[in-house]
Amino acid sequence: MRIWFEFKDTGRDAHVELPAVPRVGEGVVWVTEGEDPDDGTVVEYRKKYRVQQVDWTISQRLSMTPQQDPPVILVRLELV
């Protein structure tokens, strides 16, 4: 499923493919990598979020054809 995560704390978003959609109230751990400014090593950053809202967006096409885009799910996350 195509999922569009919107992060309430930063105003940013991320698009990912996942096999399932998190439910409202569930916890999500978002992992990113960055570079340590002191020594340049790769560092893993983790933030804990809670699912605040889930919205399903239907394709704009009117007919159900094989070329129709699948729905996109918008998941809004709030920092825990």
TAFEN-V260597 format. One record per residue. PHI is phi in whole degrees, -180 to 180 (NA if undefined). D_FIRST is the distance of its C-alpha to the first C-alpha in whole Angstrom. Layout:
BEGIN
<<PHI,D_FIRST> <PHI,D_FIRST>>
END
This chain:
BEGIN
<<NA,0> <-84,4> <-121,6> <-110,10> <-90,12> <-118,16> <-97,19> <-64,22> <-74,24> <-113,24> <79,22> <-90,20> <-141,16> <-147,14> <-107,10> <-140,8> <-106,5> <-135,5> <-75,6> <-148,7> <-103,8> <-67,11> <-93,14> <-57,17> <94,20> <-74,18> <-90,19> <-133,17> <-105,18> <-101,18> <-112,19> <-131,21> <-114,24> <-149,27> <-105,30> <-67,33> <-66,36> <-80,39> <-122,38> <79,35> <-75,33> <-78,29> <-122,29> <-98,25> <-108,25> <-125,23> <-127,22> <-99,22> <-126,20> <-121,19> <-71,17> <-95,19> <-157,17> <-131,13> <-126,13> <-98,11> <-111,12> <-90,13> <-59,13> <-79,17> <-72,18> <-87,20> <-96,20> <-90,18> <-113,18> <-61,16> <-83,16> <-65,14> <-67,11> <-70,8> <-64,8> <-111,7> <-107,8> <-98,11> <-119,12> <-95,16> <-115,17> <-114,21> <-66,23> <-93,25>>
END
